[in-house]
Amino acid sequence: MSDEQMRNGETAPRRSSGIVEHYCEHPGCSSWGGWGYSRLKDAPRWFCYAHRDEGERYIGRHDG
Ligand SMILES: [Zn+2]
């Protein structure tokens, strides 16, 4: 059992709850993936603003 006690005035451990780190999936791009695209039953894919078109193509919003 691990007790994690949070004392007043101390910052919480970096292990955030519920927040997933997801960066842009474009090769070589390390921007934050603020745009998530998910298809049925598939894990969501994330892209940054500059590459969000790839995500839209992934979910089929754009033809071709
Ligand atoms: Zn990107």
PDB file of the backbone (N, CA, C, O) and the ligand in Angstrom, with CONECT records:
HET     ZN  A 101       1
ATOM      1  N   MET A   1       0.849  -1.197   0.000  1.00  0.00           N
ATOM      2  CA  MET A   1       0.000   0.000   0.000  1.00  0.00           C
ATOM      3  C   MET A   1       0.882   1.243   0.000  1.00  0.00           C
ATOM      4  O   MET A   1       1.825   1.345   0.784  1.00  0.00           O
ATOM      5  N   SER A   2       0.591   2.120  -0.822  1.00  0.00           N
ATOM      6  CA  SER A   2       1.364   3.358  -0.874  1.00  0.00           C
ATOM      7  C   SER A   2       0.495   4.522  -0.426  1.00  0.00           C
ATOM      8  O   SER A   2      -0.547   4.827  -1.006  1.00  0.00           O
ATOM      9  N   ASP A   3       0.966   5.138   0.608  1.00  0.00           N
ATOM     10  CA  ASP A   3       0.237   6.308   1.084  1.00  0.00           C
ATOM     11  C   ASP A   3       0.845   7.559   0.495  1.00  0.00           C
ATOM     12  O   ASP A   3       2.022   7.854   0.700  1.00  0.00           O
ATOM     13  N   GLU A   4       0.039   8.281  -0.227  1.00  0.00           N
ATOM     14  CA  GLU A   4       0.509   9.551  -0.749  1.00  0.00           C
ATOM     15  C   GLU A   4      -0.213  10.661  -0.013  1.00  0.00           C
ATOM     16  O   GLU A   4      -1.394  10.935  -0.230  1.00  0.00           O
ATOM     17  N   GLN A   5       0.529  11.266   0.839  1.00  0.00           N
ATOM     18  CA  GLN A   5      -0.083  12.330   1.621  1.00  0.00           C
ATOM     19  C   GLN A   5       0.270  13.677   1.007  1.00  0.00           C
ATOM     20  O   GLN A   5       1.423  13.949   0.672  1.00  0.00           O
ATOM     21  N   MET A   6      -0.725  14.486   0.873  1.00  0.00           N
ATOM     22  CA  MET A   6      -0.495  15.828   0.365  1.00  0.00           C
ATOM     23  C   MET A   6      -0.551  16.813   1.519  1.00  0.00           C
ATOM     24  O   MET A   6      -1.572  16.967   2.189  1.00  0.00           O
ATOM     25  N   ARG A   7       0.564  17.466   1.726  1.00  0.00           N
ATOM     26  CA  ARG A   7       0.581  18.449   2.794  1.00  0.00           C
ATOM     27  C   ARG A   7       0.217  19.818   2.244  1.00  0.00           C
ATOM     28  O   ARG A   7       0.417  20.125   1.068  1.00  0.00           O
ATOM     29  N   ASN A   8      -0.300  20.586   3.102  1.00  0.00           N
ATOM     30  CA  ASN A   8      -0.643  21.937   2.684  1.00  0.00           C
ATOM     31  C   ASN A   8       0.613  22.686   2.264  1.00  0.00           C
ATOM     32  O   ASN A   8       1.650  22.621   2.925  1.00  0.00           O
ATOM     33  N   GLY A   9       0.494  23.391   1.159  1.00  0.00           N
ATOM     34  CA  GLY A   9       1.621  24.196   0.725  1.00  0.00           C
ATOM     35  C   GLY A   9       2.553  23.462  -0.209  1.00  0.00           C
ATOM     36  O   GLY A   9       3.420  24.075  -0.832  1.00  0.00           O
ATOM     37  N   GLU A  10       2.386  22.151  -0.315  1.00  0.00           N
ATOM     38  CA  GLU A  10       3.234  21.423  -1.242  1.00  0.00           C
ATOM     39  C   GLU A  10       2.459  21.128  -2.516  1.00  0.00           C
ATOM     40  O   GLU A  10       1.247  20.915  -2.504  1.00  0.00           O
ATOM     41  N   THR A  11       3.178  21.123  -3.580  1.00  0.00           N
ATOM     42  CA  THR A  11       2.513  20.821  -4.840  1.00  0.00           C
ATOM     43  C   THR A  11       2.269  19.332  -4.945  1.00  0.00           C
ATOM     44  O   THR A  11       3.036  18.521  -4.424  1.00  0.00           O
ATOM     45  N   ALA A  12       1.224  18.993  -5.605  1.00  0.00           N
ATOM     46  CA  ALA A  12       0.877  17.589  -5.756  1.00  0.00           C
ATOM     47  C   ALA A  12       1.907  16.893  -6.628  1.00  0.00           C
ATOM     48  O   ALA A  12       2.594  17.538  -7.421  1.00  0.00           O
ATOM     49  N   PRO A  13       2.015  15.605  -6.488  1.00  0.00           N
ATOM     50  CA  PRO A  13       2.913  14.853  -7.370  1.00  0.00           C
ATOM     51  C   PRO A  13       2.546  15.051  -8.827  1.00  0.00           C
ATOM     52  O   PRO A  13       1.395  15.331  -9.163  1.00  0.00           O
ATOM     53  N   ARG A  14       3.536  14.902  -9.679  1.00  0.00           N
ATOM     54  CA  ARG A  14       3.295  15.178 -11.091  1.00  0.00           C
ATOM     55  C   ARG A  14       2.339  14.177 -11.705  1.00  0.00           C
ATOM     56  O   ARG A  14       1.802  14.411 -12.787  1.00  0.00           O
ATOM     57  N   ARG A  15       2.130  13.106 -11.048  1.00  0.00           N
ATOM     58  CA  ARG A  15       1.214  12.111 -11.589  1.00  0.00           C
ATOM     59  C   ARG A  15      -0.200  12.663 -11.563  1.00  0.00           C
ATOM     60  O   ARG A  15      -0.881  12.607 -10.539  1.00  0.00           O
ATOM     61  N   SER A  16      -0.622  13.180 -12.661  1.00  0.00           N
ATOM     62  CA  SER A  16      -1.936  13.796 -12.706  1.00  0.00           C
ATOM     63  C   SER A  16      -2.992  12.733 -12.924  1.00  0.00           C
ATOM     64  O   SER A  16      -2.738  11.692 -13.531  1.00  0.00           O
ATOM     65  N   SER A  17      -4.137  13.005 -12.436  1.00  0.00           N
ATOM     66  CA  SER A  17      -5.195  12.016 -12.541  1.00  0.00           C
ATOM     67  C   SER A  17      -6.144  12.371 -13.672  1.00  0.00           C
ATOM     68  O   SER A  17      -6.745  13.445 -13.686  1.00  0.00           O
ATOM     69  N   GLY A  18      -6.266  11.463 -14.605  1.00  0.00           N
ATOM     70  CA  GLY A  18      -7.257  11.644 -15.647  1.00  0.00           C
ATOM     71  C   GLY A  18      -6.769  12.444 -16.833  1.00  0.00           C
ATOM     72  O   GLY A  18      -7.435  12.489 -17.868  1.00  0.00           O
ATOM     73  N   ILE A  19      -5.631  13.067 -16.700  1.00  0.00           N
ATOM     74  CA  ILE A  19      -5.141  13.872 -17.805  1.00  0.00           C
ATOM     75  C   ILE A  19      -4.071  13.091 -18.550  1.00  0.00           C
ATOM     76  O   ILE A  19      -3.033  12.736 -17.992  1.00  0.00           O
ATOM     77  N   VAL A  20      -4.343  12.833 -19.809  1.00  0.00           N
ATOM     78  CA  VAL A  20      -3.414  12.050 -20.612  1.00  0.00           C
ATOM     79  C   VAL A  20      -2.533  12.996 -21.411  1.00  0.00           C
ATOM     80  O   VAL A  20      -2.997  13.974 -21.997  1.00  0.00           O
ATOM     81  N   GLU A  21      -1.271  12.677 -21.414  1.00  0.00           N
ATOM     82  CA  GLU A  21      -0.373  13.481 -22.236  1.00  0.00           C
ATOM     83  C   GLU A  21      -0.421  12.986 -23.670  1.00  0.00           C
ATOM     84  O   GLU A  21      -0.163  11.815 -23.946  1.00  0.00           O
ATOM     85  N   HIS A  22      -0.743  13.863 -24.550  1.00  0.00           N
ATOM     86  CA  HIS A  22      -0.802  13.459 -25.944  1.00  0.00           C
ATOM     87  C   HIS A  22      -0.232  14.573 -26.806  1.00  0.00           C
ATOM     88  O   HIS A  22      -0.684  15.718 -26.786  1.00  0.00           O
ATOM     89  N   TYR A  23       0.776  14.182 -27.557  1.00  0.00           N
ATOM     90  CA  TYR A  23       1.412  15.142 -28.445  1.00  0.00           C
ATOM     91  C   TYR A  23       1.067  14.804 -29.884  1.00  0.00           C
ATOM     92  O   TYR A  23       0.559  13.727 -30.196  1.00  0.00           O
ATOM     93  N   CYS A  24       1.361  15.761 -30.743  1.00  0.00           N
ATOM     94  CA  CYS A  24       1.061  15.588 -32.161  1.00  0.00           C
ATOM     95  C   CYS A  24       1.735  14.327 -32.689  1.00  0.00           C
ATOM     96  O   CYS A  24       2.893  14.046 -32.381  1.00  0.00           O
ATOM     97  N   GLU A  25       0.991  13.582 -33.484  1.00  0.00           N
ATOM     98  CA  GLU A  25       1.517  12.325 -33.995  1.00  0.00           C
ATOM     99  C   GLU A  25       2.258  12.497 -35.308  1.00  0.00           C
ATOM    100  O   GLU A  25       2.818  11.538 -35.840  1.00  0.00           O
ATOM    101  N   HIS A  26       2.265  13.688 -35.822  1.00  0.00           N
ATOM    102  CA  HIS A  26       2.991  13.906 -37.064  1.00  0.00           C
ATOM    103  C   HIS A  26       4.473  13.638 -36.830  1.00  0.00           C
ATOM    104  O   HIS A  26       5.053  14.127 -35.860  1.00  0.00           O
ATOM    105  N   PRO A  27       5.087  12.857 -37.726  1.00  0.00           N
ATOM    106  CA  PRO A  27       6.501  12.512 -37.534  1.00  0.00           C
ATOM    107  C   PRO A  27       7.370  13.756 -37.412  1.00  0.00           C
ATOM    108  O   PRO A  27       7.334  14.651 -38.257  1.00  0.00           O
ATOM    109  N   GLY A  28       8.129  13.786 -36.368  1.00  0.00           N
ATOM    110  CA  GLY A  28       9.057  14.880 -36.178  1.00  0.00           C
ATOM    111  C   GLY A  28       8.446  16.098 -35.513  1.00  0.00           C
ATOM    112  O   GLY A  28       9.142  17.068 -35.213  1.00  0.00           O
ATOM    113  N   CYS A  29       7.157  16.045 -35.286  1.00  0.00           N
ATOM    114  CA  CYS A  29       6.500  17.181 -34.655  1.00  0.00           C
ATOM    115  C   CYS A  29       6.329  16.894 -33.168  1.00  0.00           C
ATOM    116  O   CYS A  29       5.845  15.833 -32.775  1.00  0.00           O
ATOM    117  N   SER A  30       6.726  17.837 -32.373  1.00  0.00           N
ATOM    118  CA  SER A  30       6.642  17.620 -30.925  1.00  0.00           C
ATOM    119  C   SER A  30       5.696  18.619 -30.280  1.00  0.00           C
ATOM    120  O   SER A  30       5.769  18.887 -29.081  1.00  0.00           O
ATOM    121  N   SER A  31       4.817  19.156 -31.093  1.00  0.00           N
ATOM    122  CA  SER A  31       3.861  20.102 -30.538  1.00  0.00           C
ATOM    123  C   SER A  31       2.793  19.368 -29.746  1.00  0.00           C
ATOM    124  O   SER A  31       2.583  18.164 -29.894  1.00  0.00           O
ATOM    125  N   TRP A  32       2.147  20.118 -28.926  1.00  0.00           N
ATOM    126  CA  TRP A  32       1.064  19.539 -28.152  1.00  0.00           C
ATOM    127  C   TRP A  32      -0.111  19.207 -29.073  1.00  0.00           C
ATOM    128  O   TRP A  32      -0.521  20.024 -29.897  1.00  0.00           O
ATOM    129  N   GLY A  33      -0.644  17.993 -28.917  1.00  0.00           N
ATOM    130  CA  GLY A  33      -1.759  17.579 -29.755  1.00  0.00           C
ATOM    131  C   GLY A  33      -3.080  18.010 -29.156  1.00  0.00           C
ATOM    132  O   GLY A  33      -3.737  17.259 -28.436  1.00  0.00           O
ATOM    133  N   GLY A  34      -3.442  19.201 -29.462  1.00  0.00           N
ATOM    134  CA  GLY A  34      -4.661  19.737 -28.876  1.00  0.00           C
ATOM    135  C   GLY A  34      -5.919  19.244 -29.573  1.00  0.00           C
ATOM    136  O   GLY A  34      -7.025  19.379 -29.049  1.00  0.00           O
ATOM    137  N   TRP A  35      -5.744  18.675 -30.752  1.00  0.00           N
ATOM    138  CA  TRP A  35      -6.894  18.217 -31.503  1.00  0.00           C
ATOM    139  C   TRP A  35      -6.922  16.694 -31.500  1.00  0.00           C
ATOM    140  O   TRP A  35      -5.987  16.050 -31.976  1.00  0.00           O
ATOM    141  N   GLY A  36      -7.972  16.134 -30.976  1.00  0.00           N
ATOM    142  CA  GLY A  36      -8.082  14.683 -30.906  1.00  0.00           C
ATOM    143  C   GLY A  36      -9.091  14.170 -31.910  1.00  0.00           C
ATOM    144  O   GLY A  36     -10.157  14.757 -32.101  1.00  0.00           O
ATOM    145  N   TYR A  37      -8.746  13.082 -32.540  1.00  0.00           N
ATOM    146  CA  TYR A  37      -9.631  12.488 -33.526  1.00  0.00           C
ATOM    147  C   TYR A  37      -9.767  11.014 -33.221  1.00  0.00           C
ATOM    148  O   TYR A  37      -8.772  10.295 -33.123  1.00  0.00           O
ATOM    149  N   SER A  38     -10.974  10.574 -33.074  1.00  0.00           N
ATOM    150  CA  SER A  38     -11.168   9.172 -32.736  1.00  0.00           C
ATOM    151  C   SER A  38     -12.243   8.575 -33.619  1.00  0.00           C
ATOM    152  O   SER A  38     -13.257   9.200 -33.931  1.00  0.00           O
ATOM    153  N   ARG A  39     -11.984   7.361 -34.002  1.00  0.00           N
ATOM    154  CA  ARG A  39     -12.987   6.592 -34.711  1.00  0.00           C
ATOM    155  C   ARG A  39     -13.546   5.558 -33.754  1.00  0.00           C
ATOM    156  O   ARG A  39     -13.038   5.359 -32.650  1.00  0.00           O
ATOM    157  N   LEU A  40     -14.580   4.921 -34.198  1.00  0.00           N
ATOM    158  CA  LEU A  40     -15.228   3.945 -33.338  1.00  0.00           C
ATOM    159  C   LEU A  40     -14.240   2.887 -32.884  1.00  0.00           C
ATOM    160  O   LEU A  40     -13.527   2.294 -33.694  1.00  0.00           O
ATOM    161  N   LYS A  41     -14.207   2.661 -31.593  1.00  0.00           N
ATOM    162  CA  LYS A  41     -13.430   1.594 -30.974  1.00  0.00           C
ATOM    163  C   LYS A  41     -11.926   1.787 -31.113  1.00  0.00           C
ATOM    164  O   LYS A  41     -11.153   1.003 -30.563  1.00  0.00           O
ATOM    165  N   ASP A  42     -11.505   2.799 -31.828  1.00  0.00           N
ATOM    166  CA  ASP A  42     -10.075   3.022 -31.959  1.00  0.00           C
ATOM    167  C   ASP A  42      -9.624   4.069 -30.955  1.00  0.00           C
ATOM    168  O   ASP A  42     -10.381   4.955 -30.560  1.00  0.00           O
ATOM    169  N   ALA A  43      -8.388   3.938 -30.563  1.00  0.00           N
ATOM    170  CA  ALA A  43      -7.833   4.930 -29.662  1.00  0.00           C
ATOM    171  C   ALA A  43      -7.734   6.262 -30.396  1.00  0.00           C
ATOM    172  O   ALA A  43      -7.420   6.301 -31.586  1.00  0.00           O
ATOM    173  N   PRO A  44      -7.995   7.315 -29.708  1.00  0.00           N
ATOM    174  CA  PRO A  44      -7.925   8.620 -30.355  1.00  0.00           C
ATOM    175  C   PRO A  44      -6.506   8.966 -30.770  1.00  0.00           C
ATOM    176  O   PRO A  44      -5.531   8.586 -30.121  1.00  0.00           O
ATOM    177  N   ARG A  45      -6.422   9.682 -31.849  1.00  0.00           N
ATOM    178  CA  ARG A  45      -5.128  10.178 -32.299  1.00  0.00           C
ATOM    179  C   ARG A  45      -5.130  11.683 -32.153  1.00  0.00           C
ATOM    180  O   ARG A  45      -6.164  12.342 -32.261  1.00  0.00           O
ATOM    181  N   TRP A  46      -3.950  12.207 -31.905  1.00  0.00           N
ATOM    182  CA  TRP A  46      -3.860  13.610 -31.547  1.00  0.00           C
ATOM    183  C   TRP A  46      -2.920  14.343 -32.483  1.00  0.00           C
ATOM    184  O   TRP A  46      -1.871  13.836 -32.877  1.00  0.00           O
ATOM    185  N   PHE A  47      -3.330  15.545 -32.821  1.00  0.00           N
ATOM    186  CA  PHE A  47      -2.501  16.354 -33.699  1.00  0.00           C
ATOM    187  C   PHE A  47      -2.526  17.796 -33.219  1.00  0.00           C
ATOM    188  O   PHE A  47      -3.444  18.237 -32.528  1.00  0.00           O
ATOM    189  N   CYS A  48      -1.494  18.500 -33.608  1.00  0.00           N
ATOM    190  CA  CYS A  48      -1.442  19.903 -33.253  1.00  0.00           C
ATOM    191  C   CYS A  48      -2.249  20.711 -34.267  1.00  0.00           C
ATOM    192  O   CYS A  48      -2.821  20.170 -35.213  1.00  0.00           O
ATOM    193  N   TYR A  49      -2.272  21.976 -34.044  1.00  0.00           N
ATOM    194  CA  TYR A  49      -3.078  22.837 -34.912  1.00  0.00           C
ATOM    195  C   TYR A  49      -2.611  22.736 -36.357  1.00  0.00           C
ATOM    196  O   TYR A  49      -3.426  22.714 -37.280  1.00  0.00           O
ATOM    197  N   ALA A  50      -1.297  22.674 -36.550  1.00  0.00           N
ATOM    198  CA  ALA A  50      -0.759  22.687 -37.902  1.00  0.00           C
ATOM    199  C   ALA A  50      -1.042  21.395 -38.647  1.00  0.00           C
ATOM    200  O   ALA A  50      -1.097  21.378 -39.877  1.00  0.00           O
ATOM    201  N   HIS A  51      -1.220  20.325 -37.910  1.00  0.00           N
ATOM    202  CA  HIS A  51      -1.361  19.015 -38.553  1.00  0.00           C
ATOM    203  C   HIS A  51      -2.725  18.397 -38.314  1.00  0.00           C
ATOM    204  O   HIS A  51      -2.915  17.197 -38.509  1.00  0.00           O
ATOM    205  N   ARG A  52      -3.655  19.202 -37.900  1.00  0.00           N
ATOM    206  CA  ARG A  52      -4.947  18.616 -37.563  1.00  0.00           C
ATOM    207  C   ARG A  52      -5.658  18.090 -38.802  1.00  0.00           C
ATOM    208  O   ARG A  52      -6.583  17.286 -38.691  1.00  0.00           O
ATOM    209  N   ASP A  53      -5.234  18.537 -39.982  1.00  0.00           N
ATOM    210  CA  ASP A  53      -5.817  17.983 -41.202  1.00  0.00           C
ATOM    211  C   ASP A  53      -5.596  16.484 -41.292  1.00  0.00           C
ATOM    212  O   ASP A  53      -6.440  15.748 -41.804  1.00  0.00           O
ATOM    213  N   GLU A  54      -4.466  16.046 -40.793  1.00  0.00           N
ATOM    214  CA  GLU A  54      -4.193  14.611 -40.827  1.00  0.00           C
ATOM    215  C   GLU A  54      -5.210  13.860 -39.982  1.00  0.00           C
ATOM    216  O   GLU A  54      -5.647  12.764 -40.333  1.00  0.00           O
ATOM    217  N   GLY A  55      -5.566  14.453 -38.894  1.00  0.00           N
ATOM    218  CA  GLY A  55      -6.564  13.829 -38.045  1.00  0.00           C
ATOM    219  C   GLY A  55      -7.921  13.805 -38.708  1.00  0.00           C
ATOM    220  O   GLY A  55      -8.666  12.831 -38.600  1.00  0.00           O
ATOM    221  N   GLU A  56      -8.230  14.879 -39.389  1.00  0.00           N
ATOM    222  CA  GLU A  56      -9.520  14.922 -40.069  1.00  0.00           C
ATOM    223  C   GLU A  56      -9.574  13.885 -41.179  1.00  0.00           C
ATOM    224  O   GLU A  56     -10.611  13.277 -41.443  1.00  0.00           O
ATOM    225  N   ARG A  57      -8.426  13.703 -41.821  1.00  0.00           N
ATOM    226  CA  ARG A  57      -8.375  12.670 -42.852  1.00  0.00           C
ATOM    227  C   ARG A  57      -8.522  11.298 -42.210  1.00  0.00           C
ATOM    228  O   ARG A  57      -9.135  10.393 -42.775  1.00  0.00           O
ATOM    229  N   TYR A  58      -7.955  11.166 -41.036  1.00  0.00           N
ATOM    230  CA  TYR A  58      -8.005   9.874 -40.330  1.00  0.00           C
ATOM    231  C   TYR A  58      -9.441   9.464 -40.031  1.00  0.00           C
ATOM    232  O   TYR A  58      -9.807   8.296 -40.164  1.00  0.00           O
ATOM    233  N   ILE A  59     -10.221  10.409 -39.640  1.00  0.00           N
ATOM    234  CA  ILE A  59     -11.607  10.060 -39.327  1.00  0.00           C
ATOM    235  C   ILE A  59     -12.504  10.150 -40.556  1.00  0.00           C
ATOM    236  O   ILE A  59     -13.706   9.894 -40.485  1.00  0.00           O
ATOM    237  N   GLY A  60     -11.897  10.520 -41.688  1.00  0.00           N
ATOM    238  CA  GLY A  60     -12.656  10.494 -42.916  1.00  0.00           C
ATOM    239  C   GLY A  60     -13.504  11.726 -43.158  1.00  0.00           C
ATOM    240  O   GLY A  60     -14.448  11.707 -43.948  1.00  0.00           O
ATOM    241  N   ARG A  61     -13.160  12.778 -42.476  1.00  0.00           N
ATOM    242  CA  ARG A  61     -13.941  13.993 -42.678  1.00  0.00           C
ATOM    243  C   ARG A  61     -13.605  14.625 -44.033  1.00  0.00           C
ATOM    244  O   ARG A  61     -14.415  15.324 -44.643  1.00  0.00           O
ATOM    245  N   HIS A  62     -12.385  14.350 -44.469  1.00  0.00           N
ATOM    246  CA  HIS A  62     -11.977  14.860 -45.774  1.00  0.00           C
ATOM    247  C   HIS A  62     -11.814  13.704 -46.735  1.00  0.00           C
ATOM    248  O   HIS A  62     -11.167  12.708 -46.415  1.00  0.00           O
ATOM    249  N   ASP A  63     -12.374  13.829 -47.859  1.00  0.00           N
ATOM    250  CA  ASP A  63     -12.208  12.800 -48.870  1.00  0.00           C
ATOM    251  C   ASP A  63     -10.958  13.079 -49.679  1.00  0.00           C
ATOM    252  O   ASP A  63     -10.721  14.196 -50.137  1.00  0.00           O
ATOM    253  N   GLY A  64     -10.158  12.023 -49.842  1.00  0.00           N
ATOM    254  CA  GLY A  64      -8.925  12.196 -50.619  1.00  0.00           C
ATOM    255  C   GLY A  64      -7.897  12.815 -49.774  1.00  0.00           C
ATOM    256  O   GLY A  64      -6.779  13.050 -50.233  1.00  0.00           O
TER     257      GLY A  64
HETATM  258 ZN    ZN A 101       2.105  18.691 -35.467  1.00  0.00          ZN2+
END
